[in-house]
């Protein structure tokens, strides 16, 4: 009798611990693995706090209702395979709060076995790691972007460019590399100060983001020098892109509070992927040579490498 009472007490205490644990806990049925997914049969208070839903809004639904457009489908596939094999798994997943806010969880899923040793349910323990992800993302952005303009820095620009080059080689498509340099930028700094110069660089960054397509990449390569990667783009189409940028810069300069003397033009060098190019550096070098030809021939012009 005492042993039975102790067992009941232990079960009651265990439930109390789970209910008031800081980590979110959810228990689901085993099946189905495919849509609509297994139903939730239990959640603790922490789970409700984490996702913003009341318990009555959660029970009977699949955990998939918390997923959204940015949730990684490959991670979901990994979870599905682990559940089919009834084995534990630990990973991180992006979910969505009732308010629509995205949040990251570190997720540990394990099967609960019945007396016959078969999986009867799955239990998942979740911990909010959104702050860690935000810090990680901030550190990543510091490492790959130019602090002033928000564009890719030179290192990331070259890294992405080499990936574009390899894809172009694999699929037999084109790649255009563009180098841009602000004309007489030193005079802007000398006459109006570095703060005005920084404002001008930021303006150019916005112009590039506005002037390129979603598939293109822009970067600040150093000082007043910028670059653009135009994958799967013929030379004539690349010329349309850079001419649009020239027009946008002319227009945007006149709509800012920058002094008229700080309005600048850009010299541009353009180079296409060649049969002998195995790294981006060689294309960049030709685009850079074309850029300085544009400078020598009067600035505010486009030159194409031979």
Protein Blocks (a to p, Z undefined) as FASTA:
>chain_A
ZZmmmmmmmmmmmmmmmmmpmbdcddddfbdfbdebjadfbdcfklmmmnopafklmgop
afklmpcfklcfklmmmmmmmmmnopacddddddddfkopacdddddddddddfkopafb
dcdddddfklmmmmmmmmmmmmmmcfklopacfklmmmmmmmmmmmmmmnopacdddddd
dehklmmmmmnojklmmmmmmmmmmmmmmmmcfkbccddfbhjbccdddehiafklmmmm
mmmmmmmmmmmmmmmcbdfklpccdddddddddfklmbfklmmmmmmmmmmmmmmnngai
acddZZ
